[in-house]
C-alpha cells in the first residue's frame, strides 16, 4: 500500500472514556472526539457515528486500530477473538469490540491492550524513547502492564496480565482481603485505586503524604517491579496512573525495590534507580497515539519513524510528536 494518502483511525477504549481519532500519514490529527464510557451499546454507537461520519467527510480509512481495557482475547484462532472477556467492569463482559467496528469500518484492523498502546506511545514520544525492551505499568482503577520487547508490543498466546500476580503481603497489611472479584488479594486486588479506598475508607488522594498506606502501596508495586526485573530484564519500568500522582510515589517504589533486590546479581547492583523506575512523559493521549501508530503499522508493516512534530494535549490536538521510532 502506498502511504502518501494514508488515513488512519484509532480508538483508545478506556474504562471512563473512549478517545477517537483520525490522523494522516504524518501523524497529524484531523478529527477527534472524547466519549464517556457508559453502557456498551451507547458508547460503541457514539464511537461508530464518529468514524462513519469521518469516513463520509474525509474518505475511507487505510487502517483502524483499537487499544482497549481488558482482559481481551487477542489470539486470532480463539473462538472469542476480538472480545473483552472477564472484565470486572459491569456490563462489558463478552463485548465484541473487533466485531462491532468491523461492521462499521471496511479497513484492515488491529487490536491490543490500552497499556500496550500506551507503551508504544511512550516509546515514540515519552520515557521509552530509544529503548527496545521496557515495561509500562498503570495503577488506577485497575493495574495493567504493557511490555515492549525488541521494539514491539508483546503478545504470545494472549496479552500479559501481570496485574493479577500474587505477592507476599506487606507488613501491616496481612488482614485486608483484597477486592479482586476473581483472586481477592492479587496485586490489583491489593493495590489499585479502589483497593486503597476499600482499605482506608477514603480515596488515596485524600490520604496524608505520611500515611502508612503509601508505604504499603509502594511495597506491592516494588514487588511487581522486582518480578518484572527478574523475568523480563527491561531497560526501564515506566509507572503511571492516578495512584502514582501522589507526591513521592516513584521515590517510595524505587526505595522499596532496592530493598527487595537485596544486592543480588551484579547487573542489578549497577542499576540507577532514578533512571530505571520513572514516570510516563508522553502525555495523557499516549494510548491513542500508540493506537494510531499501530494502525500505521497495520497499513504499512512498519512503525511511523517520521512522526516528529510537536505534541499538544488531546483536547486541542493537531499532531503527534517526539523522537523517531527505531
C-alpha angles and dihedrals in degrees: 000000000000111000099205093095101030117154112192128196128192142163129202102209108202133173092252103025145014114221111202123190144171119204137178126232091278094054096255111149110235098177136004143175137184115214125188114240106240126136115351095242094052097041096046092044091054091048091048092052090053094054096040091052091045090052091051092049102037106023134254121327120249092210140351131209136189125203107188145173112253168086088269132184103235101164107105092211094054118105092231096045112156096022134118102239130187098357118159088222104112115245096009099089113122094004109160102224098168093044092050096052092040088063091054104036126050101205140097108283139207131190129195139148121284090240093052089050090048088051089055089050090051091050092050099044113358146041094329097060113135094011126117099192125033142131127239115203127186121193113192133093085354136358117255130178125201122192129205111193121179088354098304136090112268119236121146116159087350139330123299118270099193091147088076100053119123119244135182111272116260117247109272094018101082097117103048105106097207127234106244106125090214106037107013103208102027116130094275091045090055105034113027119106096262089049090057090051092048092049099046103025095239135067114274093248088064094056116102115251090247094050112127089233090078093058090050090049092049091050093057094044090048088053089056090048092050090052092048090046094055098038103037102023091212125190089228143358115221114198122191139149134104097292091058091058090080108109113265098009096127090050091050092051092048091051093047091046092052089054093048094050086053095195093296117154123016093244090055093050092059094053114124099219095200088061096036104054107038143155123257116259105182093091136243093301095056090114094055090043090054092046091053089049088052089052089052090051090049091055100039103023091234138076120263098259093170098059099114111134131115117295116220125184119284093249090064101020121157101154146008125247154202145058123338120277105248 
